[in-house]
C-alpha cells in the first residue's frame, strides 16, 4: 500500500508544477519529494509525470490518479488535523495571509483574545499586499478585497471594499478647489501600483446616483503601499486614493480629509478566503468564525463603507 507521504508529494508536485515548489510547501527537500514520487511510480508501475528541466507535466495516467486521490487526500489531511487537536480543542499552525497595514490595524489587536480562546493554535501570519494562491502556497486562509474566487476556494464577507480620495487640510488650502471629478486633473496624485502588475490601475469613481467619472489625477509619484501613500498625503504633497480600512485611520486623526465625499470607488467585497473542504480543519473554522464575529461586534462593515 502506498504511503501517505508519497501520495502527498505527488499531489503537491502536481499542484505546484515542480518538485522544488512542492518541497517548499511540504517543508521537505526537493530531492526527498522527487524520491517519494519516483518510489510511487515504481510501485504503481506507471509514469505519473513527464519531466523536463523547466517543469513537470502530468501523464494521462497521472491525470487519472490525481483525480482519484486528490480530494480524498485533502479530506484525510483535515480529519487527521482535527483528531490531532489538543484535548479536543482546535490546534496546529494557522497560516494566514493579509495586507500589511490592514493586518496590523485590525487583525493583530485581536490576537490576544483569539489565543486566550484557542491556546493550542500557533499563528503563522504573513503580511503582504498581494493576493495569494491558498492551495498552491499552503495557506489556511487569507483576507483581502475584490479577489476573484479560484476553484476550491470560498469566502465569508467582512465588509465593502470601497476606496476614497484623501488629502491633507494644508494641501487643500493651498491648491485650487476640488468640487467635482472634473477638477482632479489640476491636482497632484500620489498613486498606488498594483502588487500583481506593478502598474497603476485606472479606477472609476461613482456617486449615489450611479454617475461615473475617471480618477484623472496628475501623476506626481507612485507607491506600492497604501499606508505610505497616506503618510505622504498627510505631508501635504498631493491627493491619494486608498481603501476605507486605511482611510478611516487618517480621517479619524484629522491628518487627512475626504476629497469629493459624494464620490467613491467600488472595488468589490472585503472577504476572508479559505478552501472549500468538506471537512474544514477546526483551526481554520474557528478562526473564520472568530474574525466574522469580531468584525460584526466592532461594526467594521459600516466603518468601511464610503456611502454616508
N, C-alpha and C positions, 0 to 999 in steps of 0.2 A: 504494500500500500504506500502511496506517495506521501511524503511528509508535508505538513502544513507549510514548513519553511520553504520547500522547493516550489510549491504551488504559489505561495505568496510572492516569491521572487519573480516567477513567471508573470503573474498578473501585474505587478508593479512595473516590470520591464515593458510589457505591452502597453500599459497606460502612458508611461513616460517616454517610450521610444528609444531608450538606451539603457545599458546596464549601469552606467555611471549615474544617471539621473535617478534610477530606481534605488541605487545604493545610498544616495543622499537621503532619499525618502525613508528608507528602512534602517538607516544608521549602520550600514554594513560597508564593506569594501566592494569595489567594482568586481574584483576577482572572485569574491565569495558569491556574489549574485550570479556571475557567469557560470561558476562551477555548479551551483544549485540548479540552474536552468539546464545545463548540459546533462546533469545526472537525471533530471526529469525526462529529458528527451531520450536518453539511453534506456531508461526503464520502460517508457511507453513504446519505444521502437519507432518513433516518428520524429521528424524535424519540425519544430514549432516556429522557428524564426529563420528568415533569410538574413544573414549578417553581412554588413558592409562596413567600411571604415567610418562612414558618416552616421548610419542609423540602423535600427532593427526594423524589419518588416515581417509581419505575421504570415506564415504559410497558410494554405487553405485549412490544413489540419489544426494549425494554431488558432485560426479564427473560430473554428468549431469548438475547440477546447475552451477558449476564453469565454464564449457564450455560455457554455455549460457550467463552468466553475466560478465565473466572476461574481455573480450575485450571491451565490451560496457562500463564497469565502467572506464577503462583507458581513453577511448575517452571522456566521460563526465567530468572526472577529468581535463583533459587537456583543454577542452573547457571552463570550469569554470575558470581555471588559466589564460587563455588568455583574457576572458571577465573581469577578475579582475585586469587587468593591469592598472596601474595608468595613467589616462589621455590618454589612448590608447597606452601607452608605455610599453614595457616589464617590468614586476615587479615580485617580490616574492623572496623567498630564493632559491639560486642556490647551490646545494650540489654537489661538485666535488672532486674526489679522484685523487691524483698524487703522484709520488715519492718525497721524502723529498728534496734531493739535486736538482733534476730536477725542481721541483716546485719553489724553492727559486731562482734558477738561471734564469729560462726562463719564468715563469708564473707570479710570484709576481711582477716583474717590469712592467708588463702590466696592473696591477690592476687600477692605477690612470686613465689611458686613458679609460679603459673599463667603470669605474664608471662615468666618465665625460660624456660618451656617453649614458649610461643606469643607471641613478642615482637611479631609483626605485628598482633595483636588489640588494639583500643582499647576498654577497658571504658567503657560508659555506664550506670552503675548508679544505680537510683532507689530510695531508701529511704523507704518509705511503708507505713503499717499499713492497707492496703486491698487487696482483690483487684483485679487489672487485667484488661481485655479485651485479650488478647495480640494478636489480629488487628486490632481496630479502633484500638488505641493504638500499634501497630507495635513491640511488644516481641518480642525473640527468645526470651526465657524468663522465668519467674517462679518464686519459691519461696514456698510457703505451705502452710497446713494446713487440712484439711477443706473444700477448694474443689471445687464440683461442676464436672465437665468439661463445657465447652461444645463444640458441633460443631467439628471440625477441630483439637482440642487433645488431646494425650496427656500422660501423666505417668510419671515414674520415682520410685519410692518411696524416701524418705530415712530414714523412721522413723515411730514412732507420734506422733499429735497428742494427747497426754494433758495434762490440766490438774489442778493440785493446789491445796489450800488452804495458805496460809502465814501465819505471824505471827511477831513477834519474841519472844525469850525473856522480855523485860521485860513485854510485853503479857500473855502467858500467865500470868506470875507474879502479876499484879495484877488478874486477871479470873476469873470463875467457870470451873471445869474444863470442858474440851471433850473429852468422851468418846465422843459419838455425834452423828450428824447432827441429832438432836432438840435438842441443846444450842445449835445455831447461832443461833436467833432471839434469844438473850441477848447476842450479840456484834456489835460494830460492824463493818460491812462497807465495805471500800474496793473499790468495784465498777468494772468497766470497760465503757464504752459500745461498742457495735458500730460500726465505721467505716462500715458500709453504711447502717445505720438510725438511728444516733445514740441508740439505746435500749439498756438493759441486757438482755441475753438471759437467759431463765430456764434455768439449767443444771441437769442431773440427775447426782447422784453415784451411783457403783456400787461394789460391792466384788467380791472374787474369786468369790463365790458367785452374783453377778448381782443381788443385792438392790439396789434403787434408793431414793434419797431426794433431795428437792429441796435446792438450795443456798438456804437461807432466812435469810441474814444480814440484820440491820438495815441500812438504807441510811444510812451515816454520810457518805459522799462518793462521787463518781464521777469517773473519769479516762478519757481516751481513749488512754492509753499504758501498756502493762504494766510498763515499767521505772519509770515514775513511781509506779505503784501499789506496786511492790516497795520503792522508796525510802521512801515514806510509811509502809508497813507496818513497815519497819526502824526508823522513828522511834517505834514503839510505839503507833500510832494506830488499829490495827484489824487485821482479817483480810482477806486478798485471795485471789482465785482467778486463777492465771495458768498459762500453758502451761509445760511442763517445760523447754524451752530457756532461758526466762527464770528459772525457779525454781532450776535447779541452780547457777547463778552465786551466788545469795544463800545457798543452803543450804551450798555449799562453803565460803563465807567465814564462816558461822556467824551472819550478820546476821539470817537468818530460818530458822525450822524448820518442818517439815511438820506441819500440823494434821490429825488424823484420818488417819494414814498408811495405813490399810487401805482408804481411800476415794479415788476419783479420778473425773474426768470424761473420758469417751472421746469426743473430737471429731473422730475420723477418722484420716487419714494425712497426715503432713508429706511433701510431694512437690515435685519440680522439674517445672514445666509448660513445654511447648513445642508448636509447631504440628506437626500430623501430616503434614508434607510428604513426598512420595515421595522427593524429593532434598533432604534436610536440609542447610542450609549447613554447611560444615566448621567454621566458628567456633562454631556452636551445638552441633554434635555433640561437639566436643572439650571444650566447657565442661560439658556434661551428664555425659560420661564422667569428667571430672576431679573434679567435685563428688561423684559417687557413689563414686568410688574413695577420696577423702579422708574422706568420712563413714564409710565402712566401716573404713578404717585407724584412725580415731580412736574407733571403736565408739560413735558418737554415737547410733545407734538404741537401744542398750542404756541409755545415759545418759538418753535422753528418755522411757524407759518408766517409768510410775508404778507398775508392778507389781513388787514386790520379793519 
